[in-house]
Amino acid sequence: MAACRSFSNVEYEDVARFFKLKGTAENLFESWADLDVSPTLLPTSVIRNLIKSHVQSYVSPGHPKSLKNEAATAAFLAGPFQTLICLFAGILKDRPEQFLPATELSSGGRVETEIFCEQSLLLFMRELKFNVHVKLSKAIAQVLCELYAAWHLNRRCHNDIPQSRLIPVRACLRDATTAYFIGYNGSFFSRFIATSPSPQAALEEHVWVSLQTTQYTFSVLFEGYLNAIRLYGQRSVSRGNAGDNHPRGSHRTILDRQPQPSAIASDPCDRDSTARWVTAVGYALKASSYFKRAHDMASNSAAEKGLELLQDSLEAWPDKSLPPFLPSQFDDICKKILSRHEGTLTEDTDMDWSPKISTDVLSFDIHHVRKETVERFWSSVALSPKLRKIAERDMRLPSMDDTFDILAYYAANSKDQVVAREIKRILGESLGNIFLEKLSMSYEDGDWQL
């Protein structure tokens, strides 16, 4: 196999040989274990937002059967997924196209969606296709290479953790209608295939089925989050046993940097972060049980309790570089911003006002718009019809054949003394000053400029 190949150029036969997979391209998952994706029910407050995101996807970019490429598929799937990520308050971060390292299988590369816990622990990826069933074996090979590279990235960034304790990495290969969830734990792959709505399904049916796939995605994200904080907690215990009481993060690498050694004390110590991790894990385990109970009992109250406990877990994190942006804070922030917006508004007291629309509404000719604008201007100037005709006649330049152009010319040059004297000669001192003032104001305000 050529190690210089990118993810998308690897062949399934080469990947299957490397990982000793028994299935063929026609029977891909013969030797794979089942990926355990716990059924979950999210609370109605979240489901409402997910439904809105799904339905809005039908407005733009459109119905799944109308999508023409991977970019359109990505746009179609973006809204609901971001709604899920926001539930983790910024602890899980979408870092799209972060470079994954080269391995024996490929030269490395980037993935459209890469979900990290904080900055350096890669939990989940999404590989989006226009039609996942076209060359499915090649798409599966691509995802296996990406998972293998992600595993190596986590090993490099967390080289103080024994390989046997590194958490699994998950990926989702999908298009607008089908989702293949694939996991890799450093030894073998597992898979879970979500039920697919028909591409021809009506909007309501498609969104209803897609909601279940979206909740499966949440389950995979939540499992990744729980695995991550357990790993961090175990690391904190190990550091305490070794007598290392230095700040959290001082021991490990950041992406694309070398690990920094931390000084070690001579005796075991109690790290403050350990107790926080124990609390965070405890809340997350309870949340997991409530989410499962919500599904089994079809209970919205259990789902709400699960979400509440997830927020408690997020708040318990030690030494956060940024405070979590909890879902419970969203409404408060939105209300404050909306209040500021409403404070800029005033009441419209003229309830009888109605715009004047040209009868020729299909015409792109802006002449009637220019004419109406000029008429508004003349009506604001204290000139009699006779004086207006004189002004139009005497101020017309040979190159100008439109009153609008005449006004534009004189407004742009109204501060020119020669122009001002000519206007006052025609209209007289008093009316000339009024005219000049109106011209200047209208020009500055853009009242009649197109």
N, C-alpha and C positions, 0 to 999 in steps of 0.2 A: 504494500500500500504506500502511496506517495504521501509523505508526511506534510508536504507543502499544500495539500488540498484544503480549501476552505470548507466550512461546515456544509454548505449547500452542494458541494461537489463530491462528497464521499458517496460510495456505493454501498448498498445494504449488504451485499455478499461479503465485502471486506470487513464491515463492522460486525456482522454476525460471526465471522471467523475469529476476529479479535476477542470478542466476549464469549465465544463458544456457545452461541445461541443455537438452539435446535430447530427452530422454525424456519421455514423458507419464506421467500418474498410473497408467496401466495397464502401462507399460513403463518403470519408474523408472530403471533402471541402464544404459540404452542407450548413453549417451555417457561412462560412467564408466570410469576406469582400474581395474585390479585392485590391490587393496591387498596388498602383499607381507607376508605373515605367515609367518615361518619356522617350519617344523615343529620341535617341541621335545619332548624326553623328559626329564621331571623324575625325580630319583632315587626309588627305592622308599620311602625314609624319608619323603619328601614326599607321594608318591602314597598311602601308607597314611593319612596325616592327611586328605588330600583325600577319599578314599573314606569315611572315618569321618564327615566333615562332610556329604557328600552323603547318606549313609544316615540320619544323624540328622535331616536335613531332611524325610525321609519320616515320621519320628515326629511332628515338629511343624515346620511347619504341616500336613504331609500330602502325599499323592500329588499330582502336578501336575494331574491331572484333577479334583481336589477343591478346588483353589484358586478363590477367588471374587472377588478384587480385587487391585489393585496392591500393597497393603500385604502381603498374603499372599505374593505373588510375591517381593517384596523380602526377606521373612523366609526364604523357601525358598532364595534364592540367596546369602544373606549369608555363611554359614559358609565355603564353599569359597573365596569371594573374599577374605575376611579372612585365610585361611591363606596365600594368595599374597602379599598385601601384607606380611605379617610376614616374608617372605623378604628384604625390602629393609631390614630392621633400623631402621625409623623414618625413613629418608631419604625414602622415598615416604610421603606422609601423606594419609589420607582426610579431606578437609575438606568434609563434606556440606553442600550448600546454601549455599556461598559465593556471594555475589551476583555475577552476571556483568553487565557494563555494557550499556547501551542501544546499539544500532547503527541503521543505516538500515532494518534489517529488523524490529526488535522493540524493546520497552521494557526489555529485559534480563530477568533472572530467576535462578532457582536450579535446580540439578540434584541428584538424590538422591545421586549419588556423584561427587565431584570429587577426583581424585588429583593432588596437587602434588608436585613435587620440592622438598623443604624447604618454604618458605612461599609462594613467589610465582611459580613456574613451573608452569603447569597442563599436565599431560601427557595425562590420560585422564579420560573421563566415562562413566557408565553411565546410560542412560535405560531404566527398567523399566516394562513394560506387562503388564496382565493377559493380553491376547491381542494380540500384535503385528500379526497379520494383519488385524485389524479396523481399517479406515481406515489401512492401511499408508502410503499416500502422505502423509497428514497427520502421522503419526508421524515419517516421514523428514524432512519439512519442519521439524518441531520440532527434530530433532537437527542439521540443517544450520544452523539459526539459533543453536543452542547452540555449535556448533563455531566459527561466525563470531564470536560474542561472546567465546569463549575465546581466539581468536586475537588479538582486539583487547585483551583483558586482558593477555596476554603482551607485546604491543607497548607498552602503557602502563607495565607494571612493569619492562620491560627495554628502555627507549628508547635505551640506548647501543648496542644491537645493531642492525646494519642489517637491514631487513625481509627481505632475501634470505637472511639467515643464521638467522632464527628457526626453531626446530624445529617439525615438524608436530604437530598435536593430533589425538588419536584419541578415538573414542567407540564405545560398544557399545549398540545398541538391541536389547533382548531381553525375552523372557518366559521361562517355565520350560522351554521346549523349543527355542527358536530364537534365534540370535544373529547380528545384522548388525554387523560391525565396519566403521566408516566413518572415513576419515582426511581431514584438510584441511591443506594446506601454504601457505595464503594465496593460491593460484591456482586449484586444482582439487580435486575430491573423488575419493576412491577407495573401493572397498568389497571386503569379503571376507565371504562367508556361510558360517557353520559348519554342518556336517551336523546335522540335528535328529533326535532320537529321537521316536518316536511318543508322543503323550500317553497312549496306552493301553498302552505298553510296561510289562513287569514291572519291578520295582525293579532287579534285577541288570542287565538290558539298558539301562535308562535311565541308571543310574549309569555303566555302561561307556562309553556314547556321550558322556555329559556330561563325562567325564574329558578327552576330547579337546578339547572346547570350552574347558574350564578351562585346559588347557595352551596353547591358542591365546591365551587372555587373558594368561597369563604371558609369552608371546612379545611381545605388544604392550606390556605393562608394561616388560619388559626392554629393548625397543628404545627406549622413552621414556627410561628411565634412562640408556642409553648415549648417546643424543642429548644429554641434559642435561649429562652430565659433559664431553662433547666441547665443547659450547657454553661451559661454564664455563672449560675449559682454554684455548680460543681467546680468550676474554675476558681471562684472566690474561696471556696472551702479549701481547695488544694493549696492556694497561695497562703491562706492563713496557717495551714498545717506546716508550711515551709517557712513560716515566720515573715512572710512578705506583706507588709501593711502599707505599701505605697498606693497612690491613687489608682482607681480603676482605669484601665487602658494603658498604663505605663509599661506593661509587660509585652504588648502585642504589636503586630505590624498594622499599619494602615494600608489601604490599597496602593500598590506601586511604590511602597517604601520598605525599608528593611526594619526588622523588629528591633526595638530598643531594650537593652538589658535593664532589669530593675534590681536595685540592691536588696539583699536578703538579710533579714535579722537572724539572730542565732536561735531564738526560741519561737515556738508556735505562738500565734497571736489571734485575737478575735477581730476580724475585719467588720467594719460597720456595714459594708455593702452586703455581706452574707445574709444578715437578717432581712434586709430589704428584698433580696432575691427570693428568700424563703417565702416572704409575704406575697410577692408578685406571682410566684408559681402557685401558691395556695389559692389565690383568687382566680387564676386562670384555670386551674383544675376544676374549681367549683363552677366557673362559667361554662366549661366544656360539658359538665354534667347537666346544667340547666338547658343548654342549647339542644342536647340530645333528648332530654325530657320534653322540651317544647315540641320537638318533632314527633315523639312517640305519643304524646297526649294531645297534640294539636293545640297547645296552650300558648297564647300570646303573652300571658303574665309570666310564664317561665322564660320565654324568649327575652322579654324586657329585663328580667332579673339577670339573665346571662350577659346581656349587653352592659348592664350596670356593673357586674363583677369584672368584666373585661376592662372597663374604665378604671375600676379600682386597681387592677393589676398594672395598668399602664402608669397610673399615678404613683405606684410604689417603686418604680425604677429608681435605683441610686444614681446620683451624679449625672443627671441628664444634661447634655450640652445645651439643649433647648427644652423648655417645658412642653409637655404633650398638649396638643390641640385637640381636646376631647370633643366627641360628638355633642355632649351636653352643652358645650360652649358655643357651638355653631349658631344656635338660635339667638343667643345673647349678642354675638358679634353682628349678625345680620340685622337684628332689631336696632342696634345702635347706628349702623350705617344707613338703614332705611329712615330712621328718625332724622338724621342729618339731611338726607335728601328731601324729606317732607318739609323740613324747615326752610328750604329754598323756594317752596311753592307759594303761590298766592291764589286767592279766589278770583275766578272770572265772573265779574258782576254783570256783564252783558250776555245774558242767556239767549238773546234773540239773534246774536251774531251768526252769520253764515257766510262761508266763502263764496265768491263769485267765480263760477266756472264757465269757461268758454263753451259755446255750443259745439264747437269743432274739437271734441275731446280726443279724437284719434289722430289729429294732426301733430306733427313734430315741429311745425313752423312756430317759432317763438315771437312772431311779429305781434300777435294779439297780446302777448305777455308784456312786450316792450311798450305797446301802445297804452295798456292799462296802467303800467308803472309811470309813464310820462304824464298821463292824465291825473294820476294821484298827485304828482309833483306840482303841476300847474294849479290844481285845486287848492294847494296849500300856500300859494303865492298870491298876494293881494293885487292882482292885475286884472283889469277889465279885459273882455275878449278883444277889444280893439287894440289895446296896448300889447296883448299877447301876440296878435298877428304882426304888429310892428316889430316886436322883439324877434319873432321867428324869421321875419323877412330880412331885417337889417343885420341880424347876427349870423345868418346862414353863410357858411363858407362854401366856395364852389365845389369842394370835394365832399360835402356833406349833403345827403339827401334824406335825412331822417331827423326828426325833432330830438329823438333820444341821443343821437350822435352830437347834435348841437349842444344839448345840455351837458353831455359828458365833456365836451371840449371846454366849455366855459367854466364848468365846475373844476376841472383840473387846472385851469389857468385863472381862477377867480381872484387870486392874490396878485396877479400881474397888474401893475398900475395902468398900463395901456388898455387892457381888457376892461378893468373897472371903470375907467373914464368913459369908454365907449358905451358901456351898459348904462351909466348914469346919464350920458348924453341922450340916449334913446328914451329912457324911462323917467328921467328926472332924478334929483338927488334922493328924495325920500323913498320912492318906490325902487330906485336902483339899489339902495342900501338893503332894503328888505329882500330883494331878489338875490343879491350877493350872499346875504346871510343864509337864505334857504339853500342856495346852491352848495355852499360850503358845508352845511350840516348834512344835507342829503348825500353829498359825496363821501363824507367821513363815515356816516352811518351805513353806507351801502344800501340805502333805502330803495334806490331805483337802478342800481348797477347790476347787471347780469353777468 
